Amino acid sequence: MIDLTRRARQVIHADVGVEDMCREFDEILRHHVPYAVAAWSTHDPATGLSTACMLTGIDEDPERESAIFRHEFDPDEPSTYFDLIRDGRTIAILAEETDGDLSRAARWRNVFSNFGVTDELRAILWAQGQAWGSVSLYRLGERFSSDEGATVEALAPVVAEGIRLGLLRAAATRPEAVDDPPGIIEVAHDGSVVALTQPGEHWLDVGGHHLVSAARAAASAVQVRQDWAGATSRLVAADGRVLVLHASSTTGDGNGVAVIVEAARPAQVGALLVDAYGLTARQRDVLGLLLLGRSMTQVARALEISEHTANDHRKAIYQRVGVSSRSELAALLQAEHYHPQARGGAVPSPYGFFLRD
Protein backbone atom coordinates (compact mmCIF):
# COMPACT_ATOMS: atom_id res chain seq x y z
CA MET A 1 0.00 0.00 0.00
CA ILE A 2 2.81 2.41 0.87
CA ASP A 3 4.55 1.62 -2.42
CA LEU A 4 1.29 2.21 -4.28
CA THR A 5 0.74 5.71 -2.92
CA ARG A 6 4.45 6.58 -3.18
CA ARG A 7 4.49 5.73 -6.88
CA ALA A 8 1.28 7.72 -7.42
CA ARG A 9 2.81 10.77 -5.73
CA GLN A 10 5.82 10.53 -8.03
CA VAL A 11 3.43 10.78 -10.99
CA ILE A 12 2.03 14.03 -9.62
CA HIS A 13 5.48 15.63 -9.61
CA ALA A 14 5.83 14.99 -13.35
CA ASP A 15 4.73 18.01 -15.37
CA VAL A 16 2.12 16.18 -17.45
CA GLY A 17 -1.51 16.81 -18.29
CA VAL A 18 -4.44 15.28 -16.46
CA GLU A 19 -5.10 12.63 -19.11
CA ASP A 20 -1.49 11.40 -19.16
CA MET A 21 -1.47 11.47 -15.37
CA CYS A 22 -4.57 9.26 -15.24
CA ARG A 23 -2.98 6.79 -17.67
CA GLU A 24 -0.02 6.46 -15.33
CA PHE A 25 -2.31 6.06 -12.32
CA ASP A 26 -4.07 3.33 -14.29
CA GLU A 27 -0.83 1.43 -14.87
CA ILE A 28 0.03 1.62 -11.18
CA LEU A 29 -3.40 0.55 -9.92
CA ARG A 30 -3.77 -2.44 -12.28
CA HIS A 31 -0.87 -4.22 -10.58
CA HIS A 32 -2.66 -4.06 -7.21
CA VAL A 33 -6.33 -4.34 -8.23
CA PRO A 34 -6.69 -6.18 -11.56
CA TYR A 35 -9.51 -5.08 -13.88
CA ALA A 36 -10.38 -5.17 -17.57
CA VAL A 37 -11.70 -1.66 -18.19
CA ALA A 38 -11.45 1.64 -16.37
CA ALA A 39 -13.08 5.05 -16.81
CA TRP A 40 -11.12 7.96 -15.29
CA SER A 41 -13.18 11.15 -15.13
CA THR A 42 -12.78 14.72 -13.99
CA HIS A 43 -15.74 16.40 -12.30
CA ASP A 44 -16.69 20.03 -11.95
CA PRO A 45 -15.98 20.73 -8.25
CA ALA A 46 -18.80 23.29 -8.29
CA THR A 47 -21.53 20.89 -9.36
CA GLY A 48 -20.12 17.36 -9.29
CA LEU A 49 -20.96 16.88 -12.98
CA SER A 50 -18.51 15.14 -15.32
CA THR A 51 -16.23 17.32 -17.47
CA ALA A 52 -13.98 14.74 -19.16
CA CYS A 53 -13.50 10.97 -19.34
CA MET A 54 -10.53 8.82 -20.32
CA LEU A 55 -11.01 5.07 -20.93
CA THR A 56 -8.51 2.24 -20.72
CA GLY A 57 -9.08 -1.31 -21.90
CA ILE A 58 -11.87 -0.40 -24.34
CA ASP A 59 -12.40 2.00 -27.22
CA GLU A 60 -14.57 5.07 -26.84
CA ASP A 61 -18.19 4.78 -27.96
CA PRO A 62 -20.27 7.98 -27.71
CA GLU A 63 -23.56 6.07 -27.89
CA ARG A 64 -22.57 3.76 -25.03
CA GLU A 65 -21.25 6.67 -23.00
CA SER A 66 -24.50 8.60 -23.45
CA ALA A 67 -26.49 5.57 -22.30
CA ILE A 68 -24.38 5.32 -19.15
CA PHE A 69 -24.84 9.02 -18.44
CA ARG A 70 -28.61 8.68 -18.68
CA HIS A 71 -28.61 6.01 -15.98
CA GLU A 72 -26.45 8.16 -13.70
CA PHE A 73 -29.38 10.52 -13.16
CA ASP A 74 -32.05 7.88 -12.58
CA PRO A 75 -33.20 8.34 -8.95
CA ASP A 76 -33.70 4.56 -8.62
CA GLU A 77 -30.20 3.67 -9.82
CA PRO A 78 -27.86 2.42 -7.04
CA SER A 79 -24.55 4.13 -6.17
CA THR A 80 -24.58 6.81 -8.85
CA TYR A 81 -21.86 9.47 -8.84
CA PHE A 82 -24.63 11.90 -7.89
CA ASP A 83 -25.49 9.80 -4.81
CA LEU A 84 -21.89 9.22 -3.74
CA ILE A 85 -21.00 12.91 -3.93
CA ARG A 86 -24.20 13.90 -2.11
CA ASP A 87 -23.48 11.41 0.69
CA GLY A 88 -19.77 12.19 0.91
CA ARG A 89 -18.82 8.59 0.13
CA THR A 90 -15.67 7.42 -1.65
CA ILE A 91 -16.13 3.75 -2.60
CA ALA A 92 -19.02 1.70 -3.97
CA ILE A 93 -18.79 -1.90 -5.19
CA LEU A 94 -21.84 -2.70 -7.32
CA ALA A 95 -22.15 -6.32 -6.16
CA GLU A 96 -22.32 -5.09 -2.57
CA GLU A 97 -24.69 -2.24 -3.37
CA THR A 98 -27.13 -4.66 -5.06
CA ASP A 99 -26.73 -7.54 -2.57
CA GLY A 100 -25.17 -9.64 -5.30
CA ASP A 101 -27.95 -9.04 -7.85
CA LEU A 102 -26.36 -6.79 -10.48
CA SER A 103 -29.59 -6.79 -12.51
CA ARG A 104 -30.99 -4.32 -9.97
CA ALA A 105 -28.76 -1.71 -11.66
CA ALA A 106 -30.10 -0.44 -14.99
CA ARG A 107 -26.59 0.44 -16.15
CA TRP A 108 -25.62 -3.23 -15.79
CA ARG A 109 -28.80 -4.57 -17.43
CA ASN A 110 -28.69 -2.22 -20.40
CA VAL A 111 -24.96 -1.63 -20.95
CA PHE A 112 -22.42 -3.58 -18.91
CA SER A 113 -23.96 -7.04 -19.20
CA ASN A 114 -23.47 -6.86 -22.97
CA PHE A 115 -19.70 -6.81 -22.37
CA GLY A 116 -19.61 -9.58 -19.77
CA VAL A 117 -19.00 -7.18 -16.86
CA THR A 118 -19.34 -9.06 -13.56
CA ASP A 119 -18.68 -6.20 -11.14
CA GLU A 120 -17.97 -2.48 -10.92
CA LEU A 121 -15.89 -0.64 -8.35
CA ARG A 122 -16.22 3.12 -8.45
CA ALA A 123 -14.49 5.76 -6.37
CA ILE A 124 -15.03 9.48 -5.95
CA LEU A 125 -11.73 11.37 -5.92
CA TRP A 126 -11.99 13.83 -3.05
CA ALA A 127 -9.43 16.56 -2.31
CA GLN A 128 -9.99 19.24 0.32
CA GLY A 129 -13.67 18.36 0.57
CA GLN A 130 -14.43 18.65 -3.14
CA ALA A 131 -15.00 15.96 -5.75
CA TRP A 132 -12.38 16.50 -8.45
CA GLY A 133 -12.97 13.27 -10.32
CA SER A 134 -13.94 9.63 -10.23
CA VAL A 135 -12.69 6.27 -11.40
CA SER A 136 -14.83 3.28 -12.29
CA LEU A 137 -13.23 -0.15 -12.62
CA TYR A 138 -14.91 -3.04 -14.43
CA ARG A 139 -14.13 -6.71 -14.05
CA LEU A 140 -14.93 -9.64 -16.35
CA GLY A 141 -15.00 -12.68 -14.07
CA GLU A 142 -14.77 -12.52 -10.30
CA ARG A 143 -16.09 -9.71 -8.15
CA PHE A 144 -14.22 -7.01 -6.27
CA SER A 145 -13.41 -7.63 -2.62
CA SER A 146 -13.69 -5.23 0.28
CA ASP A 147 -9.88 -5.30 0.58
CA GLU A 148 -9.56 -4.18 -3.04
CA GLY A 149 -12.05 -1.43 -2.31
CA ALA A 150 -9.87 -0.33 0.61
CA THR A 151 -6.83 -0.24 -1.69
CA VAL A 152 -8.59 2.04 -4.16
CA GLU A 153 -9.89 4.19 -1.30
CA ALA A 154 -6.33 4.68 0.00
CA LEU A 155 -5.13 5.76 -3.44
CA ALA A 156 -8.10 8.03 -4.20
CA PRO A 157 -6.92 11.16 -2.28
CA VAL A 158 -3.54 11.08 -4.03
CA VAL A 159 -5.17 10.78 -7.45
CA ALA A 160 -7.58 13.59 -6.56
CA GLU A 161 -4.69 15.84 -5.58
CA GLY A 162 -3.00 15.04 -8.88
CA ILE A 163 -6.11 15.96 -10.86
CA ARG A 164 -6.55 19.16 -8.88
CA LEU A 165 -2.94 20.18 -9.50
CA GLY A 166 -3.20 19.22 -13.17
CA LEU A 167 -6.26 21.43 -13.66
CA LEU A 168 -4.54 24.30 -11.82
CA ARG A 169 -1.47 23.97 -14.04
CA ALA A 170 -3.67 24.08 -17.14
CA ALA A 171 -5.41 27.21 -15.86
CA ALA A 172 -2.09 28.83 -14.95
CA THR A 173 -0.75 28.36 -18.49
CA ARG A 174 -3.89 29.91 -20.00
CA PRO A 175 -4.40 33.12 -18.00
CA GLU A 176 -6.73 34.54 -20.65
CA ALA A 177 -9.19 31.72 -19.93
CA VAL A 178 -9.68 32.56 -16.24
CA ASP A 179 -10.70 35.66 -14.33
CA ASP A 180 -7.97 36.62 -11.83
CA PRO A 181 -5.80 33.69 -13.02
CA PRO A 182 -3.36 31.67 -10.95
CA GLY A 183 0.33 32.28 -11.45
CA ILE A 184 3.43 30.10 -11.33
CA ILE A 185 6.61 30.95 -9.45
CA GLU A 186 9.67 28.77 -8.97
CA VAL A 187 11.78 28.30 -5.88
CA ALA A 188 15.31 27.20 -6.78
CA HIS A 189 17.50 24.99 -4.61
CA ASP A 190 19.31 28.07 -3.28
CA GLY A 191 16.01 29.63 -2.18
CA SER A 192 15.80 32.24 -4.93
CA VAL A 193 12.27 32.91 -6.16
CA VAL A 194 11.35 33.89 -9.71
CA ALA A 195 8.02 34.30 -11.51
CA LEU A 196 7.54 31.95 -14.46
CA THR A 197 4.36 33.59 -15.71
CA GLN A 198 2.98 37.11 -15.83
CA PRO A 199 0.25 36.31 -13.26
CA GLY A 200 3.06 34.93 -11.10
CA GLU A 201 4.71 38.36 -11.17
CA HIS A 202 1.39 39.91 -10.20
CA TRP A 203 0.98 37.67 -7.16
CA LEU A 204 4.58 38.31 -6.08
CA ASP A 205 3.78 42.04 -6.14
CA VAL A 206 0.60 41.45 -4.13
CA GLY A 207 2.13 39.04 -1.59
CA GLY A 208 5.53 40.65 -1.26
CA HIS A 209 8.10 39.16 1.09
CA HIS A 210 5.40 37.22 2.96
CA LEU A 211 4.59 35.28 -0.19
CA VAL A 212 8.29 34.67 -0.88
CA SER A 213 8.74 33.30 2.65
CA ALA A 214 5.65 31.08 2.36
CA ALA A 215 6.79 29.77 -1.03
CA ARG A 216 10.21 28.88 0.37
CA ALA A 217 8.61 27.03 3.28
CA ALA A 218 6.31 25.05 0.98
CA ALA A 219 9.21 24.28 -1.36
CA SER A 220 11.34 23.04 1.53
CA ALA A 221 8.57 20.64 2.56
CA VAL A 222 8.44 19.19 -0.94
CA GLN A 223 12.24 18.97 -1.23
CA VAL A 224 12.53 17.12 2.08
CA ARG A 225 9.49 14.87 1.55
CA GLN A 226 9.68 14.00 -2.13
CA ASP A 227 7.14 11.21 -1.57
CA TRP A 228 4.50 13.87 -0.91
CA ALA A 229 2.07 14.88 -3.67
CA GLY A 230 2.89 18.48 -2.79
CA ALA A 231 2.46 21.08 -0.09
CA THR A 232 -0.33 23.62 0.32
CA SER A 233 -0.40 26.74 2.47
CA ARG A 234 -2.31 30.00 2.81
CA LEU A 235 -1.45 33.55 3.73
CA VAL A 236 -3.27 36.87 3.96
CA ALA A 237 -1.88 39.51 1.61
CA ALA A 238 -1.54 43.18 2.53
CA ASP A 239 -4.71 44.03 0.60
CA GLY A 240 -6.69 41.50 2.66
CA ARG A 241 -6.97 38.80 0.05
CA VAL A 242 -6.22 35.21 1.04
CA LEU A 243 -3.64 33.58 -1.23
CA VAL A 244 -3.30 29.83 -1.63
CA LEU A 245 0.01 28.18 -2.57
CA HIS A 246 0.34 24.74 -4.16
CA ALA A 247 3.94 23.50 -4.32
CA SER A 248 5.12 20.46 -6.25
CA SER A 249 8.45 19.37 -7.66
CA THR A 250 8.35 19.37 -11.46
CA THR A 251 12.05 19.14 -12.33
CA GLY A 252 14.00 15.98 -12.96
CA ASP A 253 16.63 16.62 -10.29
CA GLY A 254 14.00 17.25 -7.61
CA ASN A 255 15.67 20.51 -6.54
CA GLY A 256 13.51 23.15 -8.19
CA VAL A 257 9.93 23.47 -6.94
CA ALA A 258 7.07 25.05 -8.87
CA VAL A 259 4.52 26.92 -6.78
CA ILE A 260 1.10 27.82 -8.13
CA VAL A 261 -0.33 30.91 -6.44
CA GLU A 262 -4.02 31.81 -6.61
CA ALA A 263 -6.59 33.86 -4.78
CA ALA A 264 -8.66 31.68 -2.46
CA ARG A 265 -12.07 31.15 -3.97
CA PRO A 266 -14.87 28.62 -3.80
CA ALA A 267 -15.53 26.75 -7.00
CA GLN A 268 -18.40 28.44 -8.82
CA VAL A 269 -20.92 27.32 -11.39
CA GLY A 270 -19.78 28.42 -14.84
CA ALA A 271 -20.95 31.84 -15.99
CA LEU A 272 -22.14 30.26 -19.24
CA LEU A 273 -24.83 28.37 -17.34
CA VAL A 274 -25.93 31.58 -15.66
CA ASP A 275 -26.19 33.31 -19.04
CA ALA A 276 -27.88 30.37 -20.73
CA TYR A 277 -30.78 30.30 -18.30
CA GLY A 278 -30.79 33.89 -17.08
CA LEU A 279 -30.01 32.89 -13.52
CA THR A 280 -29.06 35.50 -10.96
CA ALA A 281 -25.77 35.29 -9.07
CA ARG A 282 -27.63 34.04 -5.98
CA GLN A 283 -29.50 31.43 -8.01
CA ARG A 284 -26.14 30.28 -9.35
CA ASP A 285 -24.92 29.74 -5.80
CA VAL A 286 -28.06 27.78 -4.94
CA LEU A 287 -27.76 25.76 -8.17
CA GLY A 288 -24.26 24.56 -7.31
CA LEU A 289 -25.27 23.47 -3.81
CA LEU A 290 -28.38 21.72 -5.11
CA LEU A 291 -26.33 19.70 -7.58
CA LEU A 292 -23.93 18.72 -4.81
CA GLY A 293 -26.89 17.22 -2.96
CA ARG A 294 -27.09 19.72 -0.11
CA SER A 295 -30.38 19.87 1.78
CA MET A 296 -32.31 23.14 1.75
CA THR A 297 -31.30 23.65 5.37
CA GLN A 298 -27.65 23.26 4.38
CA VAL A 299 -28.10 25.58 1.38
CA ALA A 300 -29.65 28.25 3.59
CA ARG A 301 -26.91 27.92 6.19
CA ALA A 302 -24.10 28.04 3.62
CA LEU A 303 -25.49 31.16 1.93
CA GLU A 304 -26.67 32.80 5.18
CA ILE A 305 -30.25 33.15 4.00
CA SER A 306 -33.52 31.81 5.34
CA GLU A 307 -34.68 28.35 4.31
CA HIS A 308 -37.82 29.96 2.87
CA THR A 309 -35.69 32.19 0.64
CA ALA A 310 -33.54 29.22 -0.40
CA ASN A 311 -36.66 27.32 -1.43
CA ASP A 312 -37.88 30.31 -3.44
CA HIS A 313 -34.56 30.31 -5.33
CA ARG A 314 -34.83 26.55 -5.92
CA LYS A 315 -38.34 26.90 -7.36
CA ALA A 316 -37.22 29.77 -9.60
CA ILE A 317 -34.28 27.71 -10.90
CA TYR A 318 -36.49 24.72 -11.68
CA GLN A 319 -38.98 26.98 -13.48
CA ARG A 320 -36.34 28.72 -15.58
CA VAL A 321 -34.56 25.50 -16.54
CA GLY A 322 -37.82 23.55 -17.01
CA VAL A 323 -37.33 20.65 -14.58
CA SER A 324 -39.07 19.38 -11.48
CA SER A 325 -36.31 17.62 -9.51
CA ARG A 326 -32.60 17.69 -8.78
CA SER A 327 -31.98 14.55 -10.82
CA GLU A 328 -33.72 16.10 -13.85
CA LEU A 329 -31.73 19.29 -13.34
CA ALA A 330 -28.42 17.42 -13.21
CA ALA A 331 -29.29 15.27 -16.23
CA LEU A 332 -30.27 18.30 -18.30
CA LEU A 333 -27.15 20.28 -17.48
CA GLN A 334 -24.94 17.26 -18.18
CA ALA A 335 -26.63 16.56 -21.51
CA GLU A 336 -26.95 20.15 -22.78
CA HIS A 337 -23.85 21.86 -21.45
CA TYR A 338 -21.20 19.61 -19.91
CA HIS A 339 -21.34 16.60 -22.21
CA PRO A 340 -21.13 18.52 -25.54
CA GLN A 341 -18.19 20.60 -24.32
CA ALA A 342 -16.40 17.55 -22.95
CA ARG A 343 -16.90 15.72 -26.25
CA GLY A 344 -15.64 18.80 -28.07
CA GLY A 345 -12.35 18.76 -26.17
CA ALA A 346 -12.98 21.75 -23.91
CA VAL A 347 -10.49 21.95 -21.03
CA PRO A 348 -11.99 21.46 -17.54
CA SER A 349 -11.51 24.34 -15.12
CA PRO A 350 -10.47 24.08 -11.46
CA TYR A 351 -13.04 26.80 -10.72
CA GLY A 352 -16.15 25.20 -12.15
CA PHE A 353 -17.29 24.35 -15.72
CA PHE A 354 -14.57 24.76 -18.42
CA LEU A 355 -11.78 27.16 -19.30
CA ARG A 356 -12.88 29.82 -21.75
CA ASP A 357 -11.75 29.52 -25.37
N, C-alpha and C positions, 0 to 999 in steps of 0.2 A: 504493500500500500504506500509506504514512504517513497519507494522508487517510482511508483506511478505518478504521484503528485510532483515529485522532484523533476521528472522528465517533462511533465506538462508545464511547469514553471519555466523551464529552459526554453520551451517553445515561445512563451510570451515575450521573452527578451529579444527574440529574433524580430527584426523590423519587417514583418510580412503582413499582408492584408488578412482580413477576417476569414475569407474563404480558404486561403492557404493554411491559416492557423488551424481551422477546423479539420482540414485533411490530415494534418499532423496529429491532432488530438485523436482522430479516428484510428490512425495507425497504432498509437500508444494503447488506446482502450481495447482494441481487438485482441491483444495478447493476454489481457486479463479477464475480459468478458467476451467470449466469442459470439458473433452474430453474423447474419448474412447481409443485411441491409441496414443502413442508418440514414436518418434525415436530421441534419444539423441546421437549426434555424436561428435567426436573430428575431427579436421581438421589440416593438416600440415600447420603451420603458414607461411612456405616458399612458398607454392604453392596453398594453399586453398583446396587441395584435401582431401577426407575423409580418416581417418586412423583407425577408430573404430566406431561401432554403437551398442547401447544398446536399446532394444525395451521394452515397457511396454504395456500391454493390448492385446498382440497378440504374438504368437509363432514365432520364427525365421523361415524363409523360404529362403534359398539361391537363388532359382530360381526367386522368387518374388523380392528379393533385387537386383539381377543382372538386372532384367527388369527395375526397378526404376533407377538404375545407368545409364543405356543406355539413358533414356530420359533426364537425367540431362545434357547431353552434346549435345542435339539437339538444334541447333541455333534458331529454331522456337518455342521452349518450353518457356512458360512464367515463370518468377520469379524462375529461377534455382538458385542453390547455386552459381554457376559460375557467373551469372549475378549480384546477390546481393552483392557478394564480390567485383566484379569489380566496381560496382557503389557506394560502401560504404554504402549500405542500411542495416537496421537491420530487419525490419518487412515486410512480404508480406502475405496478406490474399488472397487465390486463387480466391474466389468469386469476390473480388474487382479487382484483376488483369485481370480477364476474363469478366468483366462487367456482372457477374451473369451467364455466360454460361460456366460451368466447362468443357464441352466437347471440348472446345478450347485447353485444356491441354491434351497432349497425355498420361501423367502419370495417369490422371483421367480416360480417355477412356479405357486404356488398363490394368490398375491395380486397382486403387482405387474404381472404380464404381462396381467392382465385390464384394466388401465388404460393399457396401452401404454407402461409404464415401460421405458426403454432403458438406464438406468444409475442407480446410487445412490452418493452420496458421504456417508459418515457420519463424524462427528468426536466424540471424547470431549472434554468441556470440563473441563480440569484446572486447579486452582488450589491452590497450596501442597501438591502431591502427592496431592490427593484429587479424585475424579471428582464434580463438582457437577452435571453435566448432559451432554446430548448433543444434536446436531442431525443430522438425516438429510435430505439433499436428493435430490429425484427429478427426472429429466429425461425428457422425451418427445421423442426424436429422436436427437441426437448424444450421445456419451459424454463424461464428464468427463476433463479432461486433468490431467497431473501438476502443471502450473502452477496450475490452479484448486484442486487439492488443497493446494498450498503457500499459496495465498491464504487458504483457510479455516483452515489450520493456524496462520497468523499471527494471525488474528482470534480463534481459540478461547480463548487465555488471558484476553483482555479480556472476552469474553462470560462465561467462567467466574467471573471476579472480580465481574462484575455480578450474576450469579445468587447467588453467595455473599453479597454485600452485601444483595441483596434479601431473602434468607431471614433474614439477621440482623436487618434492619429489621423484618420481620414478627414475629420472636420478641421484639424489644425493645418492640414496641407491645402485646404480649400477655403480660405478665409472669406471669400466672396459669397460662399454658400450658407453662411451662418451669421446671424446678428451677434455682435460683440464676441468675435470668434476666439477660440483658445489659441495660445501661442506656445512655441517650443523654445526652450533654452537648454543649453548643455553645460554640465558641470564636468570639467576635466579632472584628471587624476590629481593635479596640483591645486585644485580648489577654485581655479578661475572659472568665471561664469560668462557665457556669451549667448546672445540671442541668435537663434537659427532662422527665425521667421520675423516678419514685420510685426505681427501681433505679439510675438515674444518681446520685442523691444518696447512695445506699448506697456505690457504688464510689468517689465522691469522698471519703467518710469513710474508706474502707479505704486508698485510695492517697495521700491527703493532698497535700502540695505536690509530691511526686514525680510524681503522676499529672497534676496541673495543668501542670507543666513539660513532661511528655511530650506532653500533648494540644496544647499551644501549638506544640511543635516539629513535630508531625504536621500541624497546621493550616497552619503556615507553608509546609510542603512542598507542600501542595495549593494554597494561594493563589498560590505562585510558579509551579508547574507545573500549570496548570489543564487541560493535556492528559492528565494522569495519571488513571487510574481512581480512585486514592486513595492513601493512605499507611498503612502498618501498622507498629506497633512494639510492643515488650514491655517490661515492667518488673516487678521483684519488689517486692511490697508488704511493709509492715512485719510482717505476720502470716505471711510466707513464701509466700503465693500468688503465682503468676505471672499478671499481667493483660495482656490483649491489647487494643490500640487499633486501630480501623479508622476512618480519617478520610476524609470525602468532602464536597465542596461540594454543598449541596442548596438553596441560595438563588439567586434570579435574578441578584443583583448579583455573585455570586461571592466576596463578602467573608466571610460567615459560613460556618463549617465545622462540620458535625455529626460527632461522634466517638462511635462505639459502643464501649463498654467491656465486656469479659466476662472471666471467669476462663478461663485456658487449659485446654482439655480435649480429649481425643481424641473424635471422633465415636463414639457408642455405639449398638449395636443397641437398638431401642425396647423399653422395659420390657413393653409389651403382648405382644411375641413371647415374652419370657421367661415371662410369666404363662400365656400360651396353651398352651405346651408343657411347663411346669414345669422349665425349664432353670435351672441354677445360674448365678451371676454369672460363674464361670470358663467355663462352657459358652457363655455369651453372647459372651464375648471370642473364644473359638475360632470360634464361628459367624460372626462378622463377618469374621474373617480368612479363613475358608474361602470365603465368598462373594466375597471380593475376589481369590480365586485364589492365595492364598499357599500355598506348599508346606508340608508338615508340619515340615520343618526350619526354615522361616521362621516358622511359627506358634510353635514351641517357643522360638526365639530371641527373638521379640518379647515373649512372655509370661514368659520366663525360667523355663521348665519343661523337663523332659526330652522328647525326641521320643516316647518310649514313653508318657508321660503325655498328651501332646498327642493321640496316636492313640487312647488310651482315651477322651478327651473326644469326639473325632470319632465314634467308634463309638456312644457313648452318645447323642449328638445325633441321628444317623441313626436309631437305634432308637426314640427318643422321638417323632421327627417322622414316622417310617414311610417312609424313603427309603433308597436304596442308593448314591447318588452325589451329587456337588456339583450337577450340572445338575438332577437331580430335586429337590434341596433348594431351589435357587433358583427353579425353576418353581413349586413348591408355595407358597413364601412369597409370590411375586409374585401368584399366582392367588388365594390365600386371604386375604391380609392387605393387601398393598400396592395391588393393583388395585382392590378394592372401595372402599377409603378414597379413592383418587385419583378414582375415578368419582363418589364421594359428595361431592367438593369439599373434602376435608380439606386443611389447609394443611401443606405440607412443612416439616420442621424442619431447621435447620442442624446439629443434633446427632444426627441419626439418626431414621428413621421420620417421624412427623407431630407437629405441635403438639397438645397435649391440648385437647379441647373444654371 
